[in-house]
Amino acid sequence: MSSKEVILKEVDKLSLEMKSVAKFIGQYPELAFSEFKAQEKLTWFLKKYGFNVKKGVGGIKTAFIATKSNRFKKTPNLGFLAEYDALPGIGHACGHNLIGTASSGAAIALSSILKQVSGTITVIGCPAEEGGGGKVLLAKKGIFDPLSVAMMAHPDNKTEVVKYMLALIEVDIEFLGRASHAAAEPEKGIHALNAAVATYSAILKMSKTLTKDARVHGIFTSGGQKPNIIPAHAALSYYVRALDMKYAYQIIQKIKKIAFQEAKKIKAKVIFKVNPIVYEPFHPNRTLAHVFEKQLAFLKIKNEQSDPKSKIGSSDIGNVGNIVPTIHPSIKICNHFSCHTPDFSKAALSQGGFQGMMVAAKALALTGHELFLNSTVLTKIKEEFHR
């Protein structure tokens, strides 16, 4: 039996356990930085198969690192990223219960050949992808630095190997005016909401001049309490996205200029805040992606690749991709439902969801297998990364 066949057999042997783990995490959804049950379940699974586990890495209580090495030669170090946080109100509507389990299962299956190859297998438990920026925080602590590559597979309604992602920067704008009676003495007030409305309108107009990939979307988070009181406070919250980080920051400067200009017109004050947790744009490593695509073909799974820069969102995976060669392919688990919907949450706990998870685990494990055996491919992956 070839080493490739050994790995696939190992994934199949793990299938019942993997389904149980994914089902448990899916049935007990936990929000960002509160994923203690999921962390315990995944680390128990990895420990059972000989991985050394360390919890609370990078200063995040629900993060973890699990490693297993050839005791004689510990490089290359192949990283499998596990996500396991849920969304408020709709549970695992992004399928993270499948992601964490697939990465763990792939690592365990791949470890079955560690005596025959040189290297280390590392699973990094990454909490709080859904807005908390778990990987951003872990990246700042150097958690991904020892890896040779990083990989994970995300559930979706189609299988696509290459997808870019937009940078995401959160901006909060507060307008401070002065309250007064809206009917009796409106002239004594400074209408903070008017400044916010004018700013919102000007930003909307500006956004239509941006490049095709850029996104600027905002909401009013404060605008007064009663119509007969001139609002002394109003606020806007924005997400700014682009494929280029420098361009995203240029957009923020435009937004800032507009806010201060509109506030100045009515003598209001502005508090302008940029969230320090920034999701960087993700540019997948094409050479590594090609290796993954080969494994899908071997498994007779069709790559339904569309424009890799269309219909894309943001994720903290970009912060990993700027440190180490990384891939984040999508694996089909249903036909029509989109992520972040109640229907997708159901799909993540369906038979189709579990089948997709097994495909992801096999493709990830086989990708690791090729990297362990083919140092030339690993060199090309690194060369692309450093270009």
C-alpha positions as a printed Julia matrix, in Angstrom:
387×3 Matrix{Float64}:
   0.0    0.0     0.0
   1.4    3.41   -0.99
   1.79   6.19    1.56
  -0.98   8.08   -0.25
  -3.32   5.13    0.17
  -2.33   4.87    3.83
  -3.35   8.49    4.42
  -6.71   8.1     2.7
  -7.39   4.94    4.68
  -6.56   6.82    7.89
  -9.0    9.63    7.03
 -11.71   7.04    6.4
 -10.97   5.37    9.74
 -11.4    8.76   11.44
 -14.72   9.53    9.75
 -17.04   8.57   12.62
 -14.96  10.47   15.17
 -14.7   13.49   12.9
 -18.44  13.55   12.36
 -18.95  13.33   16.12
 -16.54  16.22   16.78
 -18.04  18.43   14.05
 -21.56  17.65   15.23
 -20.71  18.5    18.83
 -19.12  21.84   17.91
 -22.03  22.6    15.59
 -24.63  21.84   18.25
 -22.87  23.94   20.88
 -21.99  27.13   18.99
 -19.67  29.51   20.84
 -18.91  33.11   19.93
 -15.5   34.72   19.46
 -13.05  34.19   22.33
 -15.55  31.95   24.16
 -14.91  28.71   22.26
 -13.89  26.62   25.28
 -16.0   23.56   24.44
 -14.75  23.53   20.84
 -11.15  23.97   21.97
 -11.5   21.1    24.43
 -13.07  18.8    21.85
 -10.46  19.44   19.16
  -7.47  19.23   21.5
  -8.84  15.99   23.0
  -9.08  14.58   19.47
  -5.51  15.58   18.62
  -4.06  14.39   21.93
  -5.66  11.0    21.41
  -3.5   10.54   18.31
  -0.23  11.62   19.85
  -0.13  15.37   19.27
   1.47  17.57   21.89
  -1.03  20.28   22.78
  -0.55  23.71   24.3
  -3.61  25.81   25.08
  -3.92  29.55   25.53
  -1.14  30.43   23.07
  -0.63  34.0    21.9
  -2.43  35.34   24.95
  -5.81  33.97   23.77
  -7.37  31.49   26.18
  -9.27  29.6    23.47
  -6.36  29.31   21.02
  -4.09  26.26   20.86
  -1.13  24.67   19.11
  -0.89  20.92   18.53
   2.3   19.44   17.08
   3.71  16.08   16.1
   7.16  15.61   14.59
   9.6   13.11   13.19
  11.95  13.02   16.17
  15.04  13.12   13.96
  14.15  15.81   11.42
  11.59  18.49   12.26
  11.4   20.44    8.98
   9.41  21.3     6.95
   6.69  22.42    9.35
   3.27  22.05    7.72
   0.52  24.13    9.3
  -3.19  23.27    9.36
  -5.44  26.07   10.59
  -8.5   25.25   12.67
 -11.39  27.68   13.08
 -14.29  26.96   15.44
 -16.12  30.16   16.43
 -19.79  30.69   15.59
 -21.97  33.63   14.56
 -24.43  35.43   16.86
 -27.95  34.1    16.51
 -27.33  31.68   13.63
 -24.69  29.33   15.0
 -22.17  27.77   12.63
 -23.49  29.52    9.55
 -19.93  29.78    8.24
 -19.21  26.09    8.84
 -16.36  26.55   11.29
 -17.39  23.34   13.04
 -16.31  21.6     9.82
 -13.13  23.65    9.34
 -11.58  22.88   12.72
 -12.46  19.2    12.42
 -11.22  18.85    8.82
  -7.85  20.45    9.64
  -7.43  18.28   12.73
  -8.43  15.1    10.89
  -6.06  15.92    8.01
  -3.18  16.45   10.44
  -3.88  13.2    12.28
  -4.09  11.2     9.04
  -0.91  12.76    7.67
   0.93  11.97   10.9
   0.56   8.26   10.09
   3.52   8.57    7.7
   5.77  10.74    9.92
   8.19   7.86   10.54
   8.89   7.71    6.81
   9.32  11.45    6.17
  11.09  14.45    7.66
   9.02  17.17    9.22
   6.53  18.53   11.7
   2.75  18.74   11.53
   1.21  21.68   13.36
  -2.45  22.42   13.98
  -3.1   25.98   15.11
  -6.41  26.61   16.79
  -7.55  30.02   15.62
 -10.46  31.52   17.57
 -12.55  34.55   16.71
 -12.37  34.74   12.93
 -15.85  36.26   12.86
 -14.88  39.83   13.68
 -12.52  39.2    16.57
  -9.37  38.93   14.48
  -7.98  35.89   16.27
  -5.34  35.27   13.6
  -4.39  38.96   13.66
  -3.57  38.67   17.36
  -1.8   35.33   16.94
   0.23  36.72   14.04
   1.4   39.64   16.19
   2.66  37.11   18.74
   4.65  35.21   16.11
   2.54  32.03   16.32
   2.65  31.4    12.56
   6.33  32.25   12.1
   7.69  28.67   12.46
   5.45  27.31    9.69
   6.69  26.44    6.2
   3.14  26.7     4.8
  -0.36  27.2     6.19
  -3.59  25.71    4.85
  -7.26  25.26    5.62
 -10.41  24.61    3.61
 -13.65  26.56    3.97
 -17.17  25.17    3.38
 -19.18  26.84    0.61
 -21.79  26.12   -2.06
 -19.13  25.4    -4.68
 -15.57  24.12   -4.74
 -13.0   26.75   -5.71
  -9.29  26.48   -5.1
  -8.23  30.11   -5.47
 -10.05  33.04   -3.93
  -8.56  36.4    -2.97
  -9.88  38.37   -0.01
 -10.21  42.04    0.72
  -8.49  43.97    3.46
 -10.95  45.02    6.14
 -10.52  48.07    8.34
 -13.19  49.24   10.77
 -13.73  52.96   11.29
 -15.92  54.67   13.92
 -16.84  58.34   13.67
 -18.5   60.3    16.46
 -19.92  63.8    16.08
 -20.22  65.96   19.19
 -22.63  68.87   19.08
 -24.78  70.67   21.66
 -28.29  69.79   22.79
 -31.14  72.28   22.83
 -34.92  72.36   22.48
 -35.65  71.57   18.85
 -38.75  73.81   18.72
 -38.13  76.61   21.2
 -34.4   77.26   20.84
 -32.96  75.32   17.9
 -30.44  78.1    17.24
 -28.69  77.31   20.52
 -27.97  73.74   19.5
 -25.31  72.13   17.32
 -27.04  69.34   15.41
 -24.61  66.41   15.53
 -26.94  64.25   13.43
 -26.88  66.8    10.59
 -23.09  66.51   10.49
 -23.37  62.71   10.44
 -25.96  62.75    7.65
 -23.9   65.15    5.55
 -20.82  62.99    6.12
 -22.69  59.82    5.19
 -23.96  61.4     1.96
 -20.52  62.72    1.0
 -18.87  59.35    1.69
 -21.51  57.6    -0.41
 -20.77  59.96   -3.29
 -17.0   59.49   -2.85
 -17.34  55.69   -2.79
 -18.68  55.7    -6.34
 -15.3   57.0    -7.56
 -13.28  54.12   -6.06
 -11.76  51.16   -7.88
 -13.97  48.15   -8.63
 -12.59  46.02   -5.8
 -13.04  48.65   -3.06
 -15.98  48.61   -0.68
 -17.14  51.29    1.77
 -20.26  50.44    3.73
 -21.54  52.13    6.85
 -24.43  52.51    9.27
 -25.67  55.07   11.78
 -25.06  53.81   15.3
 -26.32  56.91   17.12
 -28.54  59.79   16.06
 -30.36  61.25   19.02
 -33.02  60.11   21.48
 -36.13  62.25   20.81
 -37.18  64.46   17.89
 -37.67  67.5    20.13
 -34.04  67.47   21.29
 -31.26  68.66   19.02
 -28.87  65.67   19.1
 -25.62  66.4    20.9
 -24.19  63.09   19.69
 -24.31  61.09   16.48
 -22.13  58.3    15.21
 -21.29  56.29   12.12
 -19.58  52.93   11.79
 -17.82  51.91    8.56
 -16.07  48.94    7.04
 -13.47  49.84    4.45
 -12.29  47.07    2.12
  -9.86  46.8    -0.8
  -7.47  44.32   -2.37
  -4.57  46.64   -1.65
  -3.84  47.7     1.92
  -2.26  51.0     0.93
  -5.34  51.91   -1.1
  -7.61  51.0     1.83
  -5.76  53.47    4.05
  -6.03  56.13    1.35
  -9.81  55.64    1.42
  -9.79  56.09    5.18
  -7.97  59.39    4.83
 -10.67  60.54    2.4
 -13.36  59.55    4.88
 -11.58  61.36    7.68
 -11.26  64.52    5.61
 -14.98  64.46    4.77
 -15.99  63.95    8.41
 -13.94  66.88    9.65
 -15.07  69.12    6.82
 -18.76  68.47    7.45
 -18.38  68.85   11.22
 -16.53  72.13   10.8
 -19.43  73.6     8.8
 -21.68  73.52   11.86
 -18.95  73.82   14.53
 -19.32  70.24   15.72
 -16.39  68.18   16.95
 -15.26  64.81   15.65
 -13.78  61.71   17.27
 -12.31  59.52   14.54
 -11.18  56.0    15.46
  -9.6   53.27   13.36
  -9.78  49.78   14.87
  -6.24  48.44   15.39
  -7.44  44.9    14.53
  -6.98  45.05   10.76
  -7.67  42.18    8.36
  -5.02  42.29    5.66
  -5.79  41.38    2.03
  -5.33  37.71    1.19
  -3.34  36.67   -1.85
  -3.26  32.87   -2.03
  -0.04  31.13   -2.95
  -0.76  29.85   -6.47
   1.9   27.13   -6.41
   0.54  25.7    -3.17
  -3.0   26.03   -4.52
  -1.98  24.0    -7.58
  -0.79  21.19   -5.29
  -4.17  21.22   -3.54
  -6.0   21.23   -6.87
  -4.04  18.13   -7.94
  -5.3   16.32   -4.86
  -8.88  17.28   -5.64
  -8.44  15.86   -9.14
  -7.02  12.67   -7.64
 -10.13  12.46   -5.45
 -12.29  13.13   -8.55
 -13.63  16.41   -7.12
 -14.26  19.12   -9.71
 -12.77  22.57   -9.2
 -15.61  24.96  -10.11
 -13.24  27.92  -10.3
 -14.74  31.31  -11.11
 -13.06  34.72  -11.17
 -10.87  34.55   -8.04
 -11.43  38.24   -7.34
 -15.23  38.28   -7.66
 -17.79  37.88   -4.87
 -15.13  37.99   -2.17
 -15.22  39.12    1.42
 -12.6   39.46    4.13
 -10.93  37.19    6.65
  -8.01  37.29    9.04
  -6.4   34.59    6.88
  -4.74  37.49    5.04
  -2.63  38.21    8.11
  -1.31  34.65    7.92
  -0.73  34.85    4.17
   1.61  37.78    4.64
   3.81  35.7     6.97
   3.87  32.3     5.3
   2.63  30.76    1.99
  -1.06  30.08    2.57
  -4.13  28.65    0.85
  -7.82  28.95    1.77
  -9.79  26.94   -0.82
 -13.55  26.44   -0.69
 -15.18  23.02   -0.56
 -18.78  22.45   -1.59
 -21.17  21.22    1.11
 -24.49  22.3    -0.45
 -25.89  23.54   -3.76
 -27.4   26.95   -3.16
 -27.14  28.26    0.39
 -24.69  31.05    1.13
 -22.5   31.51    4.19
 -23.86  33.56    7.09
 -27.44  32.37    6.61
 -29.58  30.07    8.77
 -29.8   27.59    5.88
 -26.0   27.32    5.72
 -25.93  26.65    9.45
 -28.19  23.66    8.8
 -25.97  22.56    5.91
 -22.95  22.58    8.23
 -24.71  19.91   10.31
 -26.06  17.91    7.37
 -24.78  14.77    5.69
 -23.59  16.97    2.81
 -21.65  19.08    5.29
 -19.93  16.04    6.77
 -19.13  14.66    3.31
 -17.57  17.97    2.3
 -15.55  17.95    5.52
 -14.11  14.54    4.64
 -13.19  15.73    1.15
 -11.43  18.73    2.7
  -9.54  16.53    5.17
  -8.38  14.17    2.43
  -7.29  16.96    0.07
  -5.45  18.8     2.86
  -3.71  15.63    4.06
  -2.67  14.67    0.53
  -1.36  18.19   -0.05
   0.8   17.78    3.05
   1.92  14.38    1.78
   3.19  15.88   -1.48
   5.01  18.67    0.34
   6.76  16.18    2.6
   7.89  14.08   -0.36
   8.65  16.8    -2.9
  11.13  19.4    -1.66
  11.3   20.95   -5.14
   7.62  21.95   -4.96
   8.15  23.38   -1.49
  11.05  25.46   -2.82
   8.86  26.82   -5.64
   6.14  27.71   -3.13
   8.65  29.69   -1.1
  10.08  31.36   -4.21
   6.61  32.56   -5.2
   6.0   33.84   -1.67
   9.2   35.89   -1.67
   8.63  37.43   -5.1
